Amino acid sequence: MKKLAIPALLLLLTALGPAQAQSQSPPVAGTDYLEIPNGKPLDPADGMVVVEEFFNYICPGCNAFEPFFAAWVAELPPYVKVVHVPASFRPDFEPYARAYYTAEAFGVVEETHQAVYNAIHRTHDLPAEGDRPNEERVAEFYGEYGVDPEEFLKTMSSFGIDFKVRRAAQHMQASKVLSTPSIVINGRYLVRGRTYDDMLRIADYLIEKEHSDAAQE
């Protein structure tokens, strides 16, 4: 990895904003983020910095993080691509990982993403952590967004969705992700942080680092 020239480092600090640049030192490898050997995004995009959020709808921490993350995503520069990667490292996580990829297949994932969090953690219309999984109820929920519940349920157990869930799980393991929510930048850096704001501050730095490094190649 190339060392950053002084102008590039100044660019990174500027990206954090004047107040943050003055009050906080640049993130440190091994403390604020982990380098992933031979890491790459699940779905690389030419000319883009790929930000992967590892999440699961059933996860209370992911639900708490979502408003912070959504607001942050809305302000990202155009050279950043955001990808949600549903985690399935626990049995009760898997139905919602399948539901995410199924909603994606039916083209309703964007309009249902926040609604699923709300149905689990606020209105309790969907099973939460510790509840017995109910895939039929999940399919009925997506039926409210114009998807045939029977087709949704059938697709959830299809080979195509199996493949995507397994592929995401393998990528999560290769990316050293042990919990949710987690953020990985360009497949190369696993973000750490003491708070959600701190995670996003570190992510900002790493995004600009990757963008600046690519511009110098």
N, C-alpha and C positions, 0 to 999 in steps of 0.2 A: 504493500500500500504506500502511495506517495505521501510525503509530508506536505502539509499545507504551507503555501507561501504566506507571507505576512498579509498581503491584501486579501487573500482568501479567508484567513482567520478573522480579519476585521469584518468581512462580509458575514461570517457566521455569527459574530457577536452582535452585529447590527440586526440580524434576523430575529434575535431574541427580544429586541426592543430596548430602548435606552435605559429604563429602570432596571430590567433584568441584567443587562450587560454590565451595569455599574455594580450591582449588588451581589451577583453570583458569578463564580468562575465557570469556565467552560466545563462540560461534563467530562468525567475521567473514565477511561476504559477499565473494566474490572470492578469499578465501584458503581458508576451510574449506568453502565451498559456492558453487555457481554458480547465479545466478538464471536461469531459463529464460523468455524472453519469450513471453507468451501461452500458457504451458504449462498443460496439464491432463492428468489421468490417462488411460490407455488406456480404462479403464472406471470413470468417476466413480461415487461412491456418496453419496447424500444424507446429510448429517449425519456423514459419516465422513472421517477423514484417511486417504488411500490411500498406502500404502508399496509401491513397486514395487522388486523385486529383479531386476535384469537379470543373467542367469546362463546358463551352458550346462554340461551334465553333463560334457562332455569337458575342460572348463577346470580345470587343477590348482588355480588360485587359488580358484575357486568351491568346489571340494571342500574346501580348507583352511578357507574361510570358513563353510561350512555349519554346523558345530557351534556356532560363535559366534552365527550368525544365528538358528538354531533355538532356542537358549536365550534369546536376546533376545526373539524373537517370543512365546515362552510367557509373558513377563511384561508384554506390551503391554496398555494399557488397552482397554476395550471399544469405544471410539470410533475405533479404528484397524483398517483393513482391509488385509491383506497380499496382494499379488498377485505371482506369479512371472511374469517375462517372459523367455522363452527367446531368447537372441541367436542370430542366424544370419549374422553378418557375414563368416564364413569358410566355405568349402565343407564342411570336416569338422565344422562346428558344425551344419549344417542337418539331418542325419538325427536328431540328438537334439532339436532344436527341434520337428521333426515328431513325434517319439516323445512328447514332453511333451504336446503338444496332442491327440494320439491317445489317450494314457492318460487325459487329462481327459475326452475324449468317451466313453470306456468306463467312466468312474467309478472308476478305480483309481489316479489320480495321487497321492493322499495316501499310500496304502500302499506305493507303489513309489518315491516320490521319493528317499528316502535309500538305498533298495536299489540304484537305478541308479548312484548315486555309488560305492557299495561294489563293485558288479560291474565298474566301469571302473577304479577306482583302488586297490582292495584285492585282490580275488580275480582280477581280470583276465579275467573271464568275458565282458566286452564290449569292443569295440575302444576303445582309448585315443587320446590325441593322437599323431598321426604314423602311426597304423595306417590300413589301408584300411577305409573305411566298409563295414559289413555289415548292411544293413537286415533281412535274413532272420534273422540272429542276434538282432538287437534284438527282432524280433517273437516269436521263440521264447522270449526272456527274459520278455516280458510274458505269454506263454502259461502261465508258472508261476503267474500270479496270476488264472487263470480266464478269460483272454481267448483266443479262437480265434486262433492265429498268422496264419492266412491272412486272416482278417477284419481283424486289426490291420494287416497289411502293406498290404492294399487301402486301408484308411482313411488310412494314412500318405500315400498319393499322391493322395488325393481332392481335389476342388475346395475343400471346406470347410477342410481343413487347409492347403492352399495359401494360401487367403485369410488365415487366422489368422497364418501365418508371415510373409507379406508385410506385414500390418497391424502386427505386432510390430516388424518391421524398420524400417518407416516411423516408428513411434513412438520407437524407439530413436534414430534419426537426429534427429528433432525435439527429443528430450530431451537432445541433446548427449552421449550416452553413446558413449565411444570404446573402452571395455574392460570386461571382466567380472572380478570381480563389481562391480556398481555399484548404488547405491541412489538413488532419486528420491522425493521427498516431495511428494505431492499434485500431481504433474506440474510443480511450480513450482521445485523446488530439487534440483540434482544434488549429492549429498554427496561431499565429498573427505575425506581423512583420511590420517594417516601410518601408522596401524595399523588392524587390524580393530576393536579396541576404540574407537579414536578415531572411526572411521566411525560406529559405533553411538552414541557420545556425541553427535556432531553431529546424527545422525538424531533422537535423543531431543529435543534442543533444538528442531529444526524441526517435529517433530510437535506439541509443546506450543505453539509459536508459531502454527501454523496453527489449532490448536484454540482458542487464546485469541483470535486475530483473528476467527474465525467467531462466537464467543460475543459479541463486541462489535458485530457488524454489525446 
